[in-house]
Amino acid sequence: MHIGFAAMNNIRLTRPEVLGRALEERGFESVWFGEHAHIPVSRKTPHPAGGVMPEAYKHMADPLISLAMVAAATTKLRLGTAVALLLERELFTTAKEIATLDQLCGGRLLLGVGVGWNEEELADVNGSVSRIPWKRRYSGLRDCVMALRALWTQEEAEYHGEYYHFDKAWSYPKPLQQPHPPVYLGVKGGVGTRHAAQWGDGWFPIDAGGQDFAPQVEQFRKLVSEAGRDPAKVPIMVSARGEINLDRLLRYRDLGIERVLISTARLEIDTFEKALPLLDRYGELIAKVSG
C-alpha cells in the first residue's frame, strides 16, 4: 500500500516544490493537489463538510502547473490531482496539458477527477465550456473522460458523445504512460460510485473514519463485478480524513486498498513550518504499511 499526501496548494503559504522535496525525503509515494478555478461569492451550495467554507478554498493554485514545479524538484514522487474538475476545463487544452506533464515528469502523473460540490461554480462555465446540467454532471464527466481518452490514444482522434463532439483531429503529445495516466473517480455517493465501477480506472472516495469502511469496499467491488469487470483490476484509493494512526492504515491495507492519501484539508495548518511535524509523524508510519 502506498501513502500519499494531499494539500490545498496555497502557494502564498507553501511553494509546491518545497513541499514535494519534503515529502520525497520522508518516503511519501505521491503528492496531490485539488482544484477550484474560482469560488462564486454568492453561492447557495453548502460546503459538504458543513459550517463555513474554509478560507483555503479561495486561494488554491492551478494543480497542473504546481505539479510541474514538483516534478522538476523531485525524482520519484508521483504527482496527482485530487481532484481535477474536468467539466470546468476546455477539453483540448486539458488533454494537451496532461499529456505534456506526463511526458515531462517521466510518466509519474495520476489523475483524480470529480464533479465538484458547488453547483454555482459549474453554472458559471455552463454555456461556455461544459453546457452540462448539474443533475447530469456524472454522465458529463464520463463523456469528458471518454473524449480525453480518444485524444490521448488515437493518432487521428475523433469522438461523438452526448456532450463532447469533434471530428478527426491531431492532438500531441500523447501521454508517456500507455494508454494514458490512470483516471481515478473521486466520488462516494451511489450514482458516482456506480460510474466509477463501470468505467473508472480506479475509485477514489473520502473516508472520514467514523465507521467501518469494509462494507463500502465490498459494495464497490460487487458493482465492478456486475459491470463485467475484474475488481482486482480496478484499484481503490482513499482520501483519509480525521485521525490517522497505524491501526487505521493497517485496516486499509488488509482491505486491499492501493493508496491512502493523508489530507490537511480539515486541519488548522497554514504554513509549511506547521506541516513539517505532521509530515515527520506520518513519515515514520510509511515503512510499516508500504509495499
N, C-alpha and C positions, 0 to 999 in steps of 0.2 A: 504494500500500500504506500502511496506517495502522500506527502504533506506539502500543500501549497499555502500561500498567504495572499489574502485579498485586501486591497486597500482602497480608500476613497479617491486617491490620486489628486490630492490638492497640492499643486506644485508650489504654492506660496509657502507651504509648511515643510514639505519633503520633496526633494528632487527625485524623480523616478530612478535614475541611475545609481544614486546613493543608496536608496532602499534595495535595489536589485543586488548590488555588491554585498550588502549586509546579509541578505537572505542566502545568497550563494555560499558565503563564508560559513554560515551556520547550518548548511546541509539541506535547506529547503529545496524542493524539486521544482517549484514554479511560483510565479508572481502573477496576480490577476487584478485587472483594473476594470471598473464599471464605466457606464456611460449615461450621461444626460446632456444632450446638446443645449438644452435650456429647461428652465422650470417656469411655467406660467405663474405670474404673481397672483392672478385672480382665480386660481384653480379651485374646484369644488371637490375633487377626488381626495379622500383622506389618505394619509400615509398608512401603508399596510400594517406597520407595527403599532399604529395608534399614537395619539398625542401629537405634539408639534413636530413637523418635519425637521430633522437635524439640519443645522446650518451648513454642514459639509456638502449637502446635495447641490448647493448653489455654486460651488467652486470646483466641481470635477473637471479636470482637463481631458483632452481627447485621448482615448485609450491607445489607439494605434501609434500615434506619434510618441506618446510616453513609453510604450513598449519598444519602439525603435531605439530610444535612448538606453533602455535597459539592455537591449540586445548588444549594443556597441560596448557596454561596460562589463559584460559577463561572457562566459564561455559555455556553460552547461545549463543554466537556469532556463526552464521552459517559460513561455510567455502566453498569457491567456487573457481573454476578455470575459468579464463576469458582471454583467452581460452586455453584449453589443445590442443596441436597439435597431435592428436592421430595417424595420418599417419606416424609420425616420431618416434613412440614408438613401442617397442616389445609388442605384444598382450598379452601374458600370464603374463608377469611381470606387465604390466599395470593393468590387471584385478585384480591381487592379491594385488597390492599396493592400489588401490582404495577401494577394499573391506576391507582390513586391516584398512585403515584410517577411513572408515565409522564405523567399529566396535569400534575402539579405541576412536573416538570422540563422541560416543553416537548417531550416526545417524544424524550428523549435516552437512554432506557433500552434496554439489550441484555441478553439472558438467556443465560448459560451454565448448563446444568443437567447433573446427573450422578447416579450411584447411590452414590457414595462408595466407600471401600475397606475400611470397618470393619464386619464382619458383626455384631458385638455392638451396635454403635450402632443399626443398623436393627432388631435384635431388641428393643431397649429400647422402641421405639414400636410394635412388632408387636402387633396386637390393640387398640390404642387409636387409631391413625391409619391405618397403611398396610395391615396384615394381608397383607403380600406376602412370600412366602418369598425368601430370599437368592438361590436359584437362578433365580427368576423376576423378578429386580429390573429387568432391561431391559424386559421386557414390561410390568411395573408402571409404569415410567417413561413408556412410550408411552401407556398408559391414562390416566395422570395428566395428561400434556400435552394429550391429546385432550379430556379433561374441562375443563381450563382454557381451551382454545380455544373450547369451547362457551360457557363463561361470559363470555368476552371478546367474542364475536361475535354471539350470539343475543339478541334482545330478551327472549324468554321461553325461557331456556336449559334444555335437557334433555339428559341423557346417560345411557346404559345400556351400560357396558362390562364388562370382565372383573372389575375390582376397584372401580371407581367407578360409582356409580349415583345419579341424582337425577331426580325429575320436574320439570316446568316450574317455573322459579323466576326471580325478578328479581335481577340482580346488577349493581350500578352502583357507581362509574362504569365505563365502558368505557375501555380504553387510548386515548390520543391517537393513537398510531400505529395505522394500519389495515392489515390486520385486527387486528394485535397486535404487540408487540415481537418481533423475531426471536428464535427459540429455537435456540441452538447446542448440540449434544450434546457434552459434554466426555467423550469416550470414545476408546479406542485399540484395544482388543482386537478379535478377529474378530467376536464377537456384537454388541458395541456399535457397531462401525463399520458393520455391515450395517443396524442400526437407524437410524443417522444418515443413511445413504444412502437409506433407504426413506421416512422421514417427518420428518427434521430440517430446520429452516430453514438449517442450516449444520453443519459438522463442526469440532470443537474439540479436537484431540489435543495431547498433550505431545510435544515433540521434545527429547530430551536432547542432541542434537548429535553423537552418537557414530557415526552412519552417514548415508549419503545418504538424504535424505528424499523424493527424487523418486519411488522405486518405491511408497511408501505413498500419495502423491498420485495416481499413475496408477491404483493399485488402487482407491482410493476413487471416483474418477471413473468407473471401469468399473462399480462396484457401483451408482452412481447411474443410469447408463445402463441397466443391467439391470433396475432398478426402474421404468423407463419415465419417468424424469425427465431434465431437461436439466442436465448438470453445470455449465454456466455460470450456472445459477440457484440452485446450492447451494454457497455460498462456503465457503472453508476459512480458519479462524483458528487460529494455532499458539501454544501456550504454550512459549516457547523457554527451555530450561534450559541451564546451563553458560555457557561463554564466548560473549559476543555481540560481534561485530565487524561492520564494514561489509561484508566479503565474504559473511558468512553471511546478513546481511539482504538483500543483493542477490540471493543464490541463492533465497531465499524469494520475492522479488519476481518473479524470472524464472519461477518455478513458478506464478505467478498467485495467490499467497496474498493474501487480502484484508487480513488484520491479523495482526501479530505482537505477542504480549504478552511483555514483559520481566518476569521474576519475581524476587522476593527470597526465595522460599521456601527455597532451599538456600544462601543467603548468610548470613554472620555479620553481619547488620545489625539492631541492636536499638534504634536511636534515629533520629529524623529527621535529626539533625546528621550521622550517619554515612551516611545515604542521600543527602544533597544532592550530594556529589561524583559519585556514581553517576548521579543524575538529570542533572547537568550534562554528564557524558560522553556519555550516550545522547542527550541533547537535541541535541548537536552533530551526531548522525547522522541525525536525523529528516528534515531538509530534503533529504538526499542520497538518501533512499529513498521519501519520501512522494509521493502523487499517484496 
